Amino acid sequence: MRSVQTFRFGVVVALSLASLGACESRPVGAAARYLYIWMGDTDGADPDFLAVVDADPTSDGYGDIISTEPVGMRESLPHHTEYELPPVGTYLFANAHLTEEVLLIDFQDPIRPQAVRTLDAVPPYRYPHDMVRMPNGNVLVGYLRSEGPSPLPADTTLPGGHGGIAEFTPDGRYYSTGGARWDRGIHARR
């Protein structure tokens, strides 16, 4: 059940969107119109969702939740997103940590953002984590782990204690990967 308690939980767990604002282009330092929070339902009864909050201090509804938009999965542990909203017409990348998925979110309607699809897995990498958009518009996704054992003899975690980075185009097409293992280097583009 989405409640004030759920909202508070989401604010604590998913602050990665807290510094983000409206989708339209605005000058640096200008006030944001909306606050987007990527969060999960505390009891798992309802799907994980994006909450849209009125962040305009001149609005009568300042601080109110305008909408909650479900993303079609439950208990995925909403975790990270890109640190800034992408340019208009470009998807925001967000991770669902426990389900090991990256979602693409469309903000064309800033009050009702929609999860449009998830990215394909990038073997051998597991557990997508941080995301950053590069100047060319592509997005780097950091992965915490890899299939198989860790390359370090003392590390017995499975999946392995090494990860990598995958590069995707702005529309989510795979571009290239690079492993964290020093002996493997950069993988060829597909």
C-alpha positions, 0 to 999 in steps of 0.5 A, a space after each residue: 500500500 502506498 502511504 506516507 510511510 512508503 513515501 518516507 521510505 522512498 525518500 530515504 532509499 531513493 534520493 538519487 533523483 532528489 536533485 533532479 527537476 523538470 525535464 525542460 531545459 533551464 538555466 543552471 541554478 534555476 528552480 526545478 518544477 518537479 522532484 522525481 523519486 524512484 522508489 519501492 512499495 514498503 510491503 511489496 503489495 504494489 509495484 515499484 514506482 516513480 513519485 512526482 512531487 510538486 517542487 515549485 515553491 510558488 505553487 499552492 501544491 508545493 510538496 504534494 505528490 502529484 502522481 505515482 507511476 508504476 513501473 511494472 515490477 515489484 520489490 526490485 530495490 529501486 536503487 540508482 538513476 543517472 544523476 541528472 535528467 537527460 535532454 528532452 526526448 531521451 530516456 533516463 536510465 534507472 536500476 532495479 538492483 535486486 532484479 538486476 535490470 536497467 529501466 529506460 524511463 520516458 519523461 515526455 510527460 513530466 507529470 506521468 513518466 513511464 518505464 518503456 522497457 528494460 535493457 538486455 543483460 550484458 554477460 558476464 556482468 551482474 548487478 547494474 549500479 551507477 549510471 552516467 551520461 557522457 558528452 556524446 549522449 551515450 550512457 555508461 552503466 557500472 556493474 558490481 559483479 560478474 559471472 563465475 568466481 572472482 579473479 582474486 583468490 581470497 574473494 570467494 563471493 559468487 557471483 564474482 567480486 569484479 564487475 565492469 562497465 557497459 556503454 549504451 546509446 541514448 535509446 538503450 542499444 548496447 555499444 561496448 563493455 570494459 571489464 574490471 579485471 586488469 588482465 582482460 581489458 576492453 571488450 570489442 564492440 558488438 
